[in-house]
């Protein structure tokens, strides 16, 4: 580099911290600003009393080259905890059965599927396997053909409506809080080929925040710094304005990496360029509501998803027995709201008291529930996952081409520009660091 380049990264989630780590290692002067009091964004671990919970990401998939390479560099591969052959009981229209969360032969045995559905699932699996070398699980836009139809239409076309109802819909509502008719097929077809033949996903020994905490030890991060404006100057530099501890501050930098959720990014840029405005106006996120309970006494392990036909506000019901050796002093209950219940909570102004919506239902399932409750945590995530709706991937492709075309003073990274997974967010941070190095190195 001809002269020192200063870079400000806005956002200390996995995307921003990955970018900062790579840029710092390449010799740039980097400062990360984070609005929260702790790093991690939606890849962190929090604790309230006896309840430890994730801020968003819950699982690590076996794919994701950028992320797994990062784990190896940070000497965290040893911290991966394998979870094999995950499944969940499922309730659809009064019927209760088990679904497998990893695609494989046992998936064909899902109750409610006739012989035609099973044969078409086999044919669909063969077609997906052929796409393995042509899709990137960290980039939904790597399967642009899926950008033209909804996941619901894709599953019904390539398999049967029964597969959609009995298998895909409860899994996507329970794990991602998505309705299949609201997203494109791009997410599914870009990731599924890389899961075929796999039976294991992972978590981390010390919680999902272990990676972001390790990254934050290697780059300078200023927490409680709420950025409210990113201004381009006529001399080519930028000014980043933020509030911290009641005072206004400003940082000048040659380059700014905006690594916040896409829903926030558009509010920070002063006088956005046409390409930026077009992209950021197109970003959508879903919302997620979860209630965590710590209970006196014990409870058996159980996971249950609910299909849309069930009369419930709870999409995912997970019981966790007390396990002192794992840091769980009480039994815990995880209740994730359905997409419709999350909308209802927002409409009624109950995002801070989600418990009031679902407790009557829980009382019917667990005798003497009120007397057993030790701690309640209402968790509201207003921007949980980017929604790759039909037509969105083409916007991403166009924007990424524009961003990579020439040297810029403001760059963007995050899951909304890659894939709605932590591995995608990490890959996006990695890619933007490479682009900046190419332009400014």
N, C-alpha and C positions, 0 to 999 in steps of 0.2 A: 504493500500500500504506500502511496506517495505521501500521505499525511494521515494522522490519526483520525479515524471516523468514530463519531459518537452516535450511539443508538439508544433510543428509549423504547422499551417494550411495555405496552399497556396491557396488563392482565397477566396474572401468575397462575394460570391453569396449565394443563399439560402442553398445550400448543405454544403458549408464550414462553414457558420455561424451557421447552425444548429448543425453540429458536434462540433464546438468550444464551443457553449453554453452548450451542453450536457456534454462535457468533463470537462469544467470548473466547472460545477455544481457538478461533481463527484470528484473534488478535484485535478485535474491535473493542472499544470502550462501551460497556453495556450497563444500563440501569433499568431495572424492572419496577414498575409502579403497580400496586395492587390495592383495590378499594377495601377489601376485607381485612380483618385483623390477622388472618392466617392465609397461607398460600394454598393452592390446590384447585380452586374453582369447583368444578363438578367432579374432580378426582381428588377427594380429600376424605378424611375421617374426622368425625366430631364425637364428642361425648357429653351427655347430660345425665348426671347421676350415674346409675348403673347401665344406662343405655348408650351403646356405641353404634353409630350408624354412618353410612356413606352419604356424601353430598350429591351423588348422582350415579357415577359408574359403580357397578357391583361385581362385574366379571371381566376377566381378560381372556380373549379368544386365542386359539393356537396360531392364528395367522397374524400378520402385521409386522413386516420385516423391520421397519423403522423403530417400532416400539420394542421389539424383542432384542434388537441390536443395542438399543439404549440400555435395556436391563442388563445386558452383558457388560457394557462399558462401566455401569455403575455398580457392578458386582452384586446385582439383585436377582439374578436368575435363580440363585439358591433360595430366595425368599418366596418363590412361587409355590403355592399350595394347590395340588391337583384336585379337581372335583370331577369324578368320572360318572358317566352314565346318568346324568341329571334327568329327572323327570318330575312330573307334577300330576296330582289328581286333578281332574277337570270336571266341572259341572256344567252341562249344557242341556237346557230344556228339561230338567228333572232327572237326567241320566248322569251318572257319575262313573268316570273311567280314568285311566292313566294315559298321559301323553308323554312321549320321549322328546326331550329338548334338543338332542343332537340327531341329525338325520342318519338313518341306518335301517337295516332289515326289520328291527322291532317296530319302527314307525309304521310299517305296512300293516301291523296288527292292531292299529288304532280302532277301537270299537266304533260301529256306526258306518263303516266303509264297506261297500259291496265289492264284488270281484272286479268290476269295471274300474272302480276308483283305484284299487290296488294295482291293476295292470297299468293304468295311466300314470300312476306315481312312479312306477319302475321306468317307464319310457321317459318321463320328465327328468328323473334322476340321471339317466344316461345322457340326455341332452345337456343337462347342467354340467356333468363331468367333462364334456367336450369343451366347455367354456372356461375351464380352469386356467389355461395358458393365455386366454384373451381377456381376462377380467382381473382387476386389482381390488382386493377386499378393502383397501384403504381409500378407494375412490369410487363412489357410486356412479360417477359419470363415465367410468370405464365401460359401462354397458348402456350406451345411449339408446339402444333399441328399446330398453325398458322405460325410457322417459316418456313414451307415447301412450301408455295405458296404466291404469291403476293396478295395484297388487291384487285386488279382488278380481278384476277382469282377467289378469294373467293366470291366476291359479285356477279359476273356473274354466278358462280356455285350454290350459295345458293339462289339467287333471279333471276334477269335477267340482260342482258346487258343494258336494258333501265334504270333500277335503278342506275346502275353505271354512265351512261351518264347524267341523269336528276338530280340526287340527290347527290350521293357520290362524284363524281369528282369535281363539282363546290364547294362543301363545303370544301373538303380537300385542293383544290388549294387556295381557298379564306381564309381559317382560318389557315392553316399550311404550305402553299406553298409546298405541296407534290403532286406528281402525283401518283395515286394509283398503277400503274404498277411498281413503283420504291421501294415500301415498302412492308413488309410482312403483313399478316393479324393479326399478334400478337397484335399490338397496338389497332386495332379496337375491336378485340374480348375480350381483357382483360379489356377494359374500357366500352364498350357499355352495358354489362349486368348491370352495376352500374348506368347507366343513364336512363334506362327504368323506366317509371313512374315518372320521375323528370321533372320539367318544369322551374327550376331556377338555374342560375349560379350567381356568385358574382364578384364584384370588391371591392376596399377598399376606404373608405371615403376620405383619404388623398393620394390616389395614390398607385400603386402596390409596391412602395418602402417602404411603412410604416412598413412592417414586418422586412425587412432586416435592416432598420434604428434602429428599436427597439432592435433587436439582437445585433447590433454593439454598443449600449449603455451598454451592459451587458458583453461584452468581449473585450479585448484589440485588436485593429485593427490599423495597420500601413499602411496608404494609400501611393500612389506614390512609392511603393516598388516593383520593377520589378524583380521577381525571374528569374534567368537564369541558375541555376544549383542546383540539389539536389544530393549530394554525400553520399554514404554509407561509413562509416569508418570501419576499421578492428576491432575496439573495440565495434562495434555494434551500435554506435551512428551515427547521420547524420550531415552533414553540409549543410546549405541552403545558397546559395550565391545570393545576389540581389543588384541591383543598386537603389539608391535613391538620388535625387537632385545632380546628377552628380558624386556621390561617390559610391565606392564598399563597401559592407558590408557582413558579414557572421554571421550566427546564428548556434549554435550547439544545437541539440535536441536529445532526446531519440527516438522520433517518429515524422514522418512527415506525414501529411494528404494532399495528392495532390487533391485539389478540384477545379481545373481549368476545362475548357472544355477538353474533351478527346483528341481533336485535338491538344491541347497545351501540354498536360501532357507528351507525348512521347518525346518532345523536351527538357524537363527539367531534365529527369533522366539520370545521368551519369552511363554508363555500366548497362543498364536495364537487368533484368533477362529474361530468355526465355519466361516465362508465361506473363510477363509485355509487352515484345515486341510484342508477338503474339496478345495480346488483343488490345493494343494501335494502332498497325498497321491496325487493322480491323475497327477502328472507322471512321465513315463518318458523316458529318454534311451538312445540306442544307444551303443555303444563302438566305438572305432576303433584299429586297430594298423597302423602303417606302419614299414617299415625303409627307410632311405635309405643308399645306398652311393656313395662317391666311388671311382672306378676309375682306375687308371693306363692309359694308352693311350686310344684313342677308341672310340666306339660309335655306330651309326646311330640316328637318331631313330625312335621307335616307341611306340605306345600300344596296349595289348591288354587287353580285358575277358574274363573267363571266366564262362561260364554255370554254372548249378548242376550240370549233368550232367558237367562236367569234373572230373577227379580232381586238384584243386589246392587249396592253401591261399591262393593269391594271386588276388584279385579284379581288381586293376588292376596292370598291369606297364607302366611307362613308362621308356623309355630317353632320356636327354638327352645329346647330344654335348657335348664341351668347347666352351666359348664364352667366351674371355677378355674379349671386348668386353662381354659380359653379366655379368661377374663370376664365371663358372664356369670355374675353372682345371683341373678334372678332369671327365671324363665322369661322369654320375650315373645311378643306377638307383633308381627309386621303386617299392616293392612294398607295396601295400595289401592287408591280409589280408581274406579272406572273412568274412562275419558269423560263420560257424561256427568259423573258425580263431581269431577274436578271443575267442569264448567258450571255446575250448580253451585259449588262452593264459592267460586269467584263471583257469580251473579248475586249470591246472597251475602257477600262480604264475610264469609266464614273461613278464609284462607288461613287465619291464625287459630281457628278453633274447629278443625276438621273432625275432631273427636265427637262433637255434638251431632254430626251427620250420621255416623256409623255405629255409635255405642248402642243404640236400641237393637240393632241387628246382632251385635256381638253378645249382648245379654241373652239372646235366645240360643246362642251356640255354646256359651260357657256358663254353667250354673254359678251363681253367686259371684259374678264377674266384678261388680263394683267393689266388693269387699276384698278382692284379691289384687286390685290395681295399686301398685307402689309408685310408679312414675309414668307420666304421659308426655310424649314429645310429638307435637304437631309439626310436620315438615312440609313446607310449601316451596316448590321449585317452579317459578314462573316461566323459566326458559330451560326446559329439560333437554330436549333433543331437536335438532333442526329437522324440519319436515321436507323431505325430498318429494314434493308433489309432482304430478305430471307437468312436464315443461321446464322444471327447475334446473335439471342437470345441464340443459343446453345453455342456460344463463351462466352457470358455473364455468362451463368450458370457455365461453366467450370472455368472461371476466378474467379467468386465469391466463388466457392468451394475451389479453390487454396488459395485465400486470407484469407479465414476463417479457413483454416486448422491448422495454427500454428502462433505463435507470430512473428511479422515482424517489421521492422523499418520504412517501407514506406507502406502506405495504400492509396487507391483510393476511391473517391465517386463522384457522379454526375449523371445527368440525363441519360447519355449514359450507365450507369450501372443499370438503373432502368426503367424509363419511360420518354417519351419526353414531360413531363409536370412539372410544378413547384412543384406539390405535390409529384411526383416521385423523383425529386431532393432532396426535404426535407426528404423524407423517406430514401434515400440513405445516407444522412448525419447522420440521426438518427441511421441507422443500423451500420455505420462504428464506431460511438461512442460506441455502444454496443459491437462490436467486440474488440475494443481496450481495453475497460474495462474488458472484459473477458480474454484477453491475458496479460494485463499489470496491472490489478487492484490488 
